[in-house]
Amino acid sequence: MTTPNYHIAVIPGDGIGTEVMPPAQKLLELAGRRYGFSFEWEEFEWGCEYYSRTGRMMSENGIEQLAECDQIFLGAVGFPGVPDHVSLWGLLIPIRRAFQQYINLRPVKLLAGIESPLRKIPAGGIDFLVVRENNEGEYSESGGRLYRGTPQELAIQESIFTRFGVERAMRYAINLAEQRKGILASATKSNGIIHTMPFWDEILRELGTEHPDLKISEYHIDALAALFVLDPARFDVVVASNLFGDILTDLGAAIIGSIGIAPSANLNPEGRFPSMFEPVHGSAPDIAGQGKANPMGQVWAASMMLDHLGQEEAGKALLDTMEHVLEKTSVRTPDIGGSSTTDEVSDALVAAFDQVANAGATA
């Protein structure tokens, strides 16, 4: 039987991305040796520093280069001096669209060993998934600006919702919900946004008739955000448009303890193109180079990448290793109440991996 060898594009990017990427790769290598697969890494220096030298966030044939890889492993993008819209639209969004990564999947799970800022939430008391439509919606290029620099200056941004795009995101979310508890929540704002959001709601109701055993609830986005805080245990799978999903998932990261541990997957579910896995935390230039970055967001993203590759046992071992270190040791970075450095947390994860994997094998 041939040992799988995965060709992975690595984009450490900017700021703390370059600090959290190496430990995640090390853990992936350990997982590969343990569970019978290997990696071929191809690193790309793209990002804001590359932009400062070349005027581009990635090389001109970057999409073609990435297309040769099985998956994409991203650190973080963004740095002072390069506007956020330049960095986002020069790298992440072109990748998401070229490879039809139309699902952004983010787990919101309170890990053992972390205390939620919400009162009296036990480990495992928050455990749901947010499915964010990732290719259209509010993040469209339709619009423009007129009369720049004058008192009459005008800016127009148009949202694009297609039946095709909305349906495929909702079907993905419905499938997930049926595999879990059979509960699906939808983010809307149809009382105030009178065209796109009623359209969103209508499609969900149509699809819902095909799944009569699924419990589907619609929430206005403002009320939904409040319920993330007041009653997060009610949720299992949440589906949302591009903008609403973006906001909700950062709130989700906050209620599980820190944006520093939260992962994100940009998925092409059919596997026709590479998917992309990244932590949520961004490049955090205010702490870059100080040894304060939490590597767990990148490691959790690595776990999601393994799941997508069909290596679920290895993916679970990485997540279990994170929980072991959090629950059994005092090693943690400042964002979750500790004083350990990035390297100290990384070393603790590496040291714990075999012990956790062995325990999982005998459980």
DRENDO-1510 file (C-alpha; in Angstrom, 1 decimal, always signed):
<recs>
REC; n; res; u; v; w
REC; 1; MET; +0.0; +0.0; +0.0 .
REC; 2; THR; +1.4; +3.4; -1.0 .
REC; 3; THR; +2.0; +5.9; +1.8 .
REC; 4; PRO; +0.2; +9.1; +1.0 .
REC; 5; ASN; +2.5; +12.1; +0.4 .
REC; 6; TYR; +0.7; +15.5; +0.5 .
REC; 7; HIS; +2.1; +18.4; -1.4 .
REC; 8; ILE; +1.3; +21.4; +0.8 .
REC; 9; ALA; +1.7; +25.1; -0.2 .
REC; 10; VAL; +3.0; +27.0; +2.9 .
REC; 11; ILE; +2.4; +30.7; +3.1 .
REC; 12; PRO; +3.7; +31.9; +6.5 .
REC; 13; GLY; +2.9; +35.5; +5.5 .
REC; 14; ASP; +3.4; +38.4; +7.8 .
REC; 15; GLY; +3.9; +39.2; +11.5 .
REC; 16; ILE; +3.3; +36.3; +13.8 .
REC; 17; GLY; +2.4; +34.1; +10.9 .
REC; 18; THR; +6.1; +33.3; +10.5 .
REC; 19; GLU; +6.3; +32.4; +14.2 .
REC; 20; VAL; +3.3; +30.0; +14.5 .
REC; 21; MET; +3.9; +28.2; +11.2 .
REC; 22; PRO; +7.0; +26.1; +12.1 .
REC; 23; PRO; +5.6; +24.4; +15.2 .
REC; 24; ALA; +2.4; +23.5; +13.3 .
REC; 25; GLN; +4.5; +22.0; +10.5 .
REC; 26; LYS; +6.5; +20.1; +13.1 .
REC; 27; LEU; +3.3; +18.6; +14.6 .
REC; 28; LEU; +2.0; +17.7; +11.2 .
REC; 29; GLU; +5.3; +15.8; +10.5 .
REC; 30; LEU; +4.9; +14.0; +13.8 .
REC; 31; ALA; +1.3; +13.1; +12.9 .
REC; 32; GLY; +2.4; +11.8; +9.5 .
REC; 33; ARG; +5.1; +9.5; +11.0 .
REC; 34; ARG; +2.6; +8.2; +13.5 .
REC; 35; TYR; -0.3; +7.6; +11.2 .
REC; 36; GLY; +1.4; +6.7; +7.9 .
REC; 37; PHE; +1.6; +9.6; +5.6 .
REC; 38; SER; +4.1; +12.4; +4.7 .
REC; 39; PHE; +4.4; +15.9; +3.5 .
REC; 40; GLU; +6.2; +17.7; +0.7 .
REC; 41; TRP; +6.3; +21.4; +1.7 .
REC; 42; GLU; +6.5; +24.2; -0.9 .
REC; 43; GLU; +7.0; +27.6; +0.8 .
REC; 44; PHE; +5.9; +30.9; -0.8 .
REC; 45; GLU; +7.2; +34.2; +0.5 .
REC; 46; TRP; +4.1; +36.1; -0.4 .
REC; 47; GLY; +2.5; +38.7; +1.8 .
REC; 48; CYS; +3.0; +42.4; +2.7 .
REC; 49; GLU; +6.8; +42.3; +2.8 .
REC; 50; TYR; +6.7; +40.8; -0.7 .
REC; 51; TYR; +4.2; +43.5; -1.7 .
REC; 52; SER; +6.6; +46.2; -0.4 .
REC; 53; ARG; +9.3; +44.8; -2.8 .
REC; 54; THR; +7.2; +43.9; -5.8 .
REC; 55; GLY; +3.9; +45.8; -5.7 .
REC; 56; ARG; +2.0; +42.5; -5.6 .
REC; 57; MET; +0.8; +40.3; -2.8 .
REC; 58; MET; +1.8; +37.2; -4.7 .
REC; 59; SER; +3.6; +36.4; -7.9 .
REC; 60; GLU; +1.8; +37.0; -11.2 .
REC; 61; ASN; +1.4; +33.2; -11.7 .
REC; 62; GLY; +0.7; +32.5; -8.1 .
REC; 63; ILE; -2.7; +30.8; -8.7 .
REC; 64; GLU; -1.1; +28.5; -11.2 .
REC; 65; GLN; +1.6; +27.6; -8.7 .
REC; 66; LEU; -0.9; +26.9; -5.9 .
REC; 67; ALA; -3.0; +24.8; -8.2 .
REC; 68; GLU; -0.2; +22.2; -8.3 .
REC; 69; CYS; -0.5; +21.7; -4.5 .
REC; 70; ASP; -2.9; +19.4; -2.6 .
REC; 71; GLN; -3.8; +22.0; +0.0 .
REC; 72; ILE; -2.7; +25.5; +1.2 .
REC; 73; PHE; -1.5; +26.2; +4.7 .
REC; 74; LEU; -1.6; +29.9; +5.5 .
REC; 75; GLY; -0.1; +31.8; +8.5 .
REC; 76; ALA; -1.3; +35.4; +8.5 .
REC; 77; VAL; -1.5; +38.4; +6.2 .
REC; 78; GLY; -1.3; +42.0; +7.0 .
REC; 79; PHE; +1.2; +44.6; +8.1 .
REC; 80; PRO; +1.2; +48.4; +8.9 .
REC; 81; GLY; +1.8; +50.4; +5.8 .
REC; 82; VAL; -0.1; +48.1; +3.5 .
REC; 83; PRO; -3.9; +48.9; +3.6 .
REC; 84; ASP; -6.0; +45.9; +4.7 .
REC; 85; HIS; -8.1; +46.0; +1.5 .
REC; 86; VAL; -4.9; +45.7; -0.5 .
REC; 87; SER; -3.6; +42.7; +1.4 .
REC; 88; LEU; -6.9; +40.9; +1.5 .
REC; 89; TRP; -7.9; +41.5; -2.2 .
REC; 90; GLY; -4.4; +40.8; -3.4 .
REC; 91; LEU; -4.0; +37.4; -1.8 .
REC; 92; LEU; -6.8; +35.7; +0.2 .
REC; 93; ILE; -9.8; +36.6; -1.9 .
REC; 94; PRO; -8.2; +35.7; -5.3 .
REC; 95; ILE; -7.3; +32.3; -3.8 .
REC; 96; ARG; -10.8; +31.7; -2.4 .
REC; 97; ARG; -12.4; +32.6; -5.7 .
REC; 98; ALA; -10.0; +31.0; -8.1 .
REC; 99; PHE; -10.3; +27.7; -6.2 .
REC; 100; GLN; -14.0; +27.9; -5.5 .
REC; 101; GLN; -13.4; +27.8; -1.7 .
REC; 102; TYR; -17.0; +28.7; -1.2 .
REC; 103; ILE; -17.3; +27.4; +2.3 .
REC; 104; ASN; -15.5; +29.1; +5.3 .
REC; 105; LEU; -15.9; +26.7; +8.2 .
REC; 106; ARG; -15.0; +27.7; +11.7 .
REC; 107; PRO; -15.5; +25.6; +14.8 .
REC; 108; VAL; -16.6; +27.4; +18.0 .
REC; 109; LYS; -15.6; +24.9; +20.7 .
REC; 110; LEU; -14.6; +25.6; +24.3 .
REC; 111; LEU; -11.6; +23.3; +24.8 .
REC; 112; ALA; -10.7; +21.6; +28.1 .
REC; 113; GLY; -8.4; +23.7; +30.1 .
REC; 114; ILE; -9.6; +27.1; +28.9 .
REC; 115; GLU; -12.0; +29.3; +30.8 .
REC; 116; SER; -14.6; +31.1; +28.7 .
REC; 117; PRO; -15.1; +34.8; +29.5 .
REC; 118; LEU; -18.8; +33.8; +29.8 .
REC; 119; ARG; -19.8; +32.8; +33.3 .
REC; 120; LYS; -20.1; +29.1; +34.4 .
REC; 121; ILE; -19.5; +27.5; +31.0 .
REC; 122; PRO; -17.9; +24.1; +31.4 .
REC; 123; ALA; -15.5; +22.5; +29.0 .
REC; 124; GLY; -17.5; +21.3; +26.0 .
REC; 125; GLY; -20.3; +23.6; +26.9 .
REC; 126; ILE; -19.8; +25.5; +23.7 .
REC; 127; ASP; -19.5; +23.3; +20.6 .
REC; 128; PHE; -20.9; +24.4; +17.3 .
REC; 129; LEU; -19.8; +25.1; +13.7 .
REC; 130; VAL; -20.3; +28.3; +11.7 .
REC; 131; VAL; -20.7; +27.8; +7.9 .
REC; 132; ARG; -19.9; +31.1; +6.2 .
REC; 133; GLU; -20.6; +31.6; +2.5 .
REC; 134; ASN; -17.2; +32.6; +1.3 .
REC; 135; ASN; -17.3; +33.7; -2.3 .
REC; 136; GLU; -20.0; +36.3; -2.8 .
REC; 137; GLY; -22.5; +38.2; -0.7 .
REC; 138; GLU; -21.4; +41.4; +0.8 .
REC; 139; TYR; -17.8; +40.9; -0.3 .
REC; 140; SER; -18.3; +41.6; -3.9 .
REC; 141; GLU; -16.4; +43.9; -6.2 .
REC; 142; SER; -19.5; +45.5; -7.5 .
REC; 143; GLY; -19.6; +49.3; -6.8 .
REC; 144; GLY; -17.3; +52.2; -7.0 .
REC; 145; ARG; -16.5; +55.8; -6.0 .
REC; 146; LEU; -17.2; +59.1; -7.7 .
REC; 147; TYR; -16.0; +62.6; -7.2 .
REC; 148; ARG; -13.1; +61.6; -5.0 .
REC; 149; GLY; -11.7; +64.3; -2.8 .
REC; 150; THR; -14.7; +66.6; -3.2 .
REC; 151; PRO; -17.7; +67.4; -1.0 .
REC; 152; GLN; -19.8; +65.4; -3.4 .
REC; 153; GLU; -17.7; +62.2; -3.0 .
REC; 154; LEU; -19.9; +59.1; -3.3 .
REC; 155; ALA; -19.2; +55.4; -2.5 .
REC; 156; ILE; -21.4; +52.5; -3.6 .
REC; 157; GLN; -20.9; +48.9; -2.5 .
REC; 158; GLU; -23.3; +46.3; -3.8 .
REC; 159; SER; -24.0; +42.9; -2.4 .
REC; 160; ILE; -24.2; +40.0; -4.8 .
REC; 161; PHE; -26.3; +36.9; -3.8 .
REC; 162; THR; -26.9; +34.2; -6.4 .
REC; 163; ARG; -29.2; +31.3; -5.9 .
REC; 164; PHE; -26.4; +29.0; -6.9 .
REC; 165; GLY; -24.0; +30.5; -4.3 .
REC; 166; VAL; -26.5; +30.6; -1.5 .
REC; 167; GLU; -27.9; +27.1; -2.2 .
REC; 168; ARG; -24.5; +25.4; -2.2 .
REC; 169; ALA; -23.5; +27.0; +1.1 .
REC; 170; MET; -26.8; +26.1; +2.7 .
REC; 171; ARG; -26.7; +22.5; +1.4 .
REC; 172; TYR; -23.3; +22.1; +3.0 .
REC; 173; ALA; -24.6; +23.4; +6.3 .
REC; 174; ILE; -27.6; +21.2; +6.2 .
REC; 175; ASN; -25.5; +18.1; +5.5 .
REC; 176; LEU; -23.3; +19.0; +8.5 .
REC; 177; ALA; -26.3; +19.6; +10.8 .
REC; 178; GLU; -27.8; +16.2; +9.8 .
REC; 179; GLN; -24.4; +14.5; +10.7 .
REC; 180; ARG; -24.5; +16.3; +14.1 .
REC; 181; LYS; -27.6; +17.1; +16.3 .
REC; 182; GLY; -30.0; +18.0; +13.5 .
REC; 183; ILE; -30.2; +21.7; +14.5 .
REC; 184; LEU; -29.5; +24.5; +12.0 .
REC; 185; ALA; -29.6; +28.3; +12.7 .
REC; 186; SER; -29.5; +30.9; +9.9 .
REC; 187; ALA; -28.3; +34.5; +10.2 .
REC; 188; THR; -30.6; +37.0; +8.5 .
REC; 189; LYS; -31.7; +40.6; +8.6 .
REC; 190; SER; -34.7; +40.5; +6.4 .
REC; 191; ASN; -36.6; +43.1; +8.4 .
REC; 192; GLY; -34.0; +45.8; +7.3 .
REC; 193; ILE; -32.2; +44.5; +4.2 .
REC; 194; ILE; -35.2; +44.1; +2.0 .
REC; 195; HIS; -33.8; +42.3; -1.1 .
REC; 196; THR; -30.9; +40.0; -0.3 .
REC; 197; MET; -32.0; +38.8; +3.1 .
REC; 198; PRO; -35.6; +37.8; +2.1 .
REC; 199; PHE; -34.0; +36.0; -0.8 .
REC; 200; TRP; -31.6; +34.2; +1.6 .
REC; 201; ASP; -34.6; +33.2; +3.8 .
REC; 202; GLU; -36.7; +32.0; +0.9 .
REC; 203; ILE; -34.0; +29.6; -0.3 .
REC; 204; LEU; -33.4; +28.2; +3.2 .
REC; 205; ARG; -37.1; +27.5; +3.6 .
REC; 206; GLU; -37.3; +25.8; +0.2 .
REC; 207; LEU; -34.3; +23.6; +1.1 .
REC; 208; GLY; -35.8; +22.9; +4.5 .
REC; 209; THR; -38.8; +21.2; +2.9 .
REC; 210; GLU; -36.4; +18.5; +1.7 .
REC; 211; HIS; -35.3; +17.9; +5.2 .
REC; 212; PRO; -38.4; +17.7; +7.4 .
REC; 213; ASP; -36.5; +16.2; +10.4 .
REC; 214; LEU; -34.1; +19.1; +10.6 .
REC; 215; LYS; -34.8; +21.8; +13.1 .
REC; 216; ILE; -34.2; +25.1; +11.3 .
REC; 217; SER; -34.4; +28.5; +13.0 .
REC; 218; GLU; -33.9; +31.9; +11.5 .
REC; 219; TYR; -32.4; +34.7; +13.7 .
REC; 220; HIS; -31.8; +38.4; +12.9 .
REC; 221; ILE; -28.1; +39.0; +13.1 .
REC; 222; ASP; -28.3; +41.4; +16.0 .
REC; 223; ALA; -30.3; +39.0; +18.1 .
REC; 224; LEU; -28.1; +36.1; +17.0 .
REC; 225; ALA; -25.0; +37.9; +18.1 .
REC; 226; ALA; -26.6; +38.5; +21.5 .
REC; 227; LEU; -27.5; +34.8; +21.8 .
REC; 228; PHE; -23.9; +33.8; +21.0 .
REC; 229; VAL; -23.1; +35.4; +24.4 .
REC; 230; LEU; -26.3; +34.7; +26.4 .
REC; 231; ASP; -27.0; +31.1; +25.3 .
REC; 232; PRO; -24.3; +29.6; +23.1 .
REC; 233; ALA; -25.2; +26.1; +24.1 .
REC; 234; ARG; -28.3; +26.2; +21.9 .
REC; 235; PHE; -26.3; +26.2; +18.7 .
REC; 236; ASP; -25.0; +23.3; +16.7 .
REC; 237; VAL; -24.5; +24.5; +13.1 .
REC; 238; VAL; -25.0; +28.1; +12.0 .
REC; 239; VAL; -25.1; +29.3; +8.4 .
REC; 240; ALA; -24.5; +32.9; +7.4 .
REC; 241; SER; -23.6; +35.2; +4.6 .
REC; 242; ASN; -20.0; +36.3; +4.0 .
REC; 243; LEU; -20.2; +39.4; +6.2 .
REC; 244; PHE; -22.4; +38.1; +8.9 .
REC; 245; GLY; -20.3; +34.9; +9.1 .
REC; 246; ASP; -17.1; +36.9; +9.4 .
REC; 247; ILE; -18.4; +38.9; +12.3 .
REC; 248; LEU; -20.1; +36.0; +14.1 .
REC; 249; THR; -17.0; +33.8; +14.0 .
REC; 250; ASP; -14.7; +36.4; +15.6 .
REC; 251; LEU; -17.3; +36.7; +18.3 .
REC; 252; GLY; -17.3; +32.9; +18.5 .
REC; 253; ALA; -13.5; +33.0; +18.9 .
REC; 254; ALA; -13.9; +35.4; +21.8 .
REC; 255; ILE; -16.4; +33.3; +23.7 .
REC; 256; ILE; -14.1; +30.3; +23.6 .
REC; 257; GLY; -11.3; +32.2; +25.2 .
REC; 258; SER; -9.1; +33.8; +22.6 .
REC; 259; ILE; -9.0; +34.6; +19.0 .
REC; 260; GLY; -5.4; +33.2; +19.2 .
REC; 261; ILE; -6.6; +29.6; +19.3 .
REC; 262; ALA; -9.4; +29.8; +16.7 .
REC; 263; PRO; -8.9; +28.1; +13.3 .
REC; 264; SER; -10.5; +28.6; +9.9 .
REC; 265; ALA; -10.9; +26.4; +6.8 .
REC; 266; ASN; -11.6; +27.8; +3.3 .
REC; 267; LEU; -13.0; +24.7; +1.6 .
REC; 268; ASN; -13.7; +23.5; -1.9 .
REC; 269; PRO; -15.8; +20.7; -0.6 .
REC; 270; GLU; -15.7; +18.7; -3.9 .
REC; 271; GLY; -11.9; +18.6; -3.8 .
REC; 272; ARG; -11.5; +19.8; -7.4 .
REC; 273; PHE; -9.2; +22.5; -6.1 .
REC; 274; PRO; -7.0; +22.9; -3.1 .
REC; 275; SER; -8.6; +24.2; +0.1 .
REC; 276; MET; -6.8; +26.7; +2.4 .
REC; 277; PHE; -6.4; +26.4; +6.2 .
REC; 278; GLU; -5.4; +29.3; +8.5 .
REC; 279; PRO; -5.7; +30.6; +12.0 .
REC; 280; VAL; -8.2; +33.4; +12.6 .
REC; 281; HIS; -5.9; +35.7; +14.6 .
REC; 282; GLY; -4.2; +37.7; +11.7 .
REC; 283; SER; -0.7; +38.9; +11.7 .
REC; 284; ALA; -0.9; +40.8; +15.1 .
REC; 285; PRO; +2.0; +43.2; +14.3 .
REC; 286; ASP; +1.7; +44.6; +17.9 .
REC; 287; ILE; +3.2; +41.4; +19.3 .
REC; 288; ALA; +5.2; +40.2; +16.4 .
REC; 289; GLY; +8.8; +39.1; +17.3 .
REC; 290; GLN; +8.0; +39.2; +21.1 .
REC; 291; GLY; +7.4; +35.4; +21.6 .
REC; 292; LYS; +3.8; +36.1; +22.6 .
REC; 293; ALA; +2.0; +34.5; +19.7 .
REC; 294; ASN; -0.3; +31.6; +20.5 .
REC; 295; PRO; +0.6; +28.7; +18.1 .
REC; 296; MET; -2.6; +26.8; +18.9 .
REC; 297; GLY; -4.7; +28.5; +16.2 .
REC; 298; GLN; -2.3; +27.4; +13.5 .
REC; 299; VAL; -2.2; +23.9; +15.1 .
REC; 300; TRP; -6.0; +23.7; +15.1 .
REC; 301; ALA; -6.0; +24.8; +11.5 .
REC; 302; ALA; -3.6; +21.9; +10.8 .
REC; 303; SER; -6.0; +19.5; +12.5 .
REC; 304; MET; -8.8; +20.8; +10.2 .
REC; 305; MET; -6.5; +20.2; +7.2 .
REC; 306; LEU; -5.9; +16.6; +8.2 .
REC; 307; ASP; -9.6; +16.1; +8.6 .
REC; 308; HIS; -10.1; +17.4; +5.1 .
REC; 309; LEU; -7.4; +15.1; +3.7 .
REC; 310; GLY; -9.2; +12.1; +5.2 .
REC; 311; GLN; -6.8; +11.7; +8.1 .
REC; 312; GLU; -9.4; +12.2; +10.8 .
REC; 313; GLU; -7.5; +10.1; +13.4 .
REC; 314; ALA; -4.4; +12.2; +13.1 .
REC; 315; GLY; -6.5; +15.4; +13.1 .
REC; 316; LYS; -8.2; +14.4; +16.4 .
REC; 317; ALA; -4.8; +13.6; +17.9 .
REC; 318; LEU; -3.6; +17.2; +17.2 .
REC; 319; LEU; -6.7; +18.6; +18.8 .
REC; 320; ASP; -6.4; +16.2; +21.8 .
REC; 321; THR; -2.8; +17.2; +22.2 .
REC; 322; MET; -3.9; +20.9; +22.5 .
REC; 323; GLU; -6.5; +20.0; +25.1 .
REC; 324; HIS; -3.9; +17.9; +27.0 .
REC; 325; VAL; -1.4; +20.8; +27.3 .
REC; 326; LEU; -4.2; +23.2; +28.2 .
REC; 327; GLU; -5.7; +20.9; +30.9 .
REC; 328; LYS; -2.7; +19.2; +32.3 .
REC; 329; THR; -0.1; +21.9; +32.3 .
REC; 330; SER; +0.3; +25.6; +33.1 .
REC; 331; VAL; +2.0; +26.2; +29.7 .
REC; 332; ARG; +0.0; +28.9; +27.9 .
REC; 333; THR; +0.5; +32.2; +26.1 .
REC; 334; PRO; -0.6; +35.6; +27.6 .
REC; 335; ASP; -3.8; +35.7; +25.5 .
REC; 336; ILE; -5.3; +32.9; +27.6 .
REC; 337; GLY; -3.9; +34.0; +30.9 .
REC; 338; GLY; -0.4; +32.5; +30.9 .
REC; 339; SER; +3.2; +33.8; +30.6 .
REC; 340; SER; +4.7; +31.1; +28.4 .
REC; 341; THR; +6.4; +32.0; +25.1 .
REC; 342; THR; +5.5; +30.7; +21.7 .
REC; 343; ASP; +8.4; +28.3; +21.7 .
REC; 344; GLU; +7.5; +27.0; +25.2 .
REC; 345; VAL; +3.9; +26.2; +24.1 .
REC; 346; SER; +5.2; +24.7; +20.9 .
REC; 347; ASP; +7.7; +22.5; +22.8 .
REC; 348; ALA; +4.9; +21.3; +25.2 .
REC; 349; LEU; +2.7; +20.4; +22.3 .
REC; 350; VAL; +5.5; +18.4; +20.6 .
REC; 351; ALA; +6.4; +16.7; +23.9 .
REC; 352; ALA; +2.8; +15.7; +24.5 .
REC; 353; PHE; +1.9; +14.4; +21.1 .
REC; 354; ASP; +3.1; +10.8; +21.3 .
REC; 355; GLN; +1.6; +10.4; +24.8 .
REC; 356; VAL; -1.7; +11.6; +23.7 .
REC; 357; ALA; -1.7; +9.6; +20.5 .
REC; 358; ASN; -0.8; +6.4; +22.5 .
REC; 359; ALA; -3.6; +7.1; +24.8 .
REC; 360; GLY; -6.0; +7.5; +21.9 .
REC; 361; ALA; -4.9; +4.2; +20.4 .
REC; 362; THR; -5.6; +2.3; +23.5 .
REC; 363; ALA; -8.9; +4.0; +24.4 .
</recs>
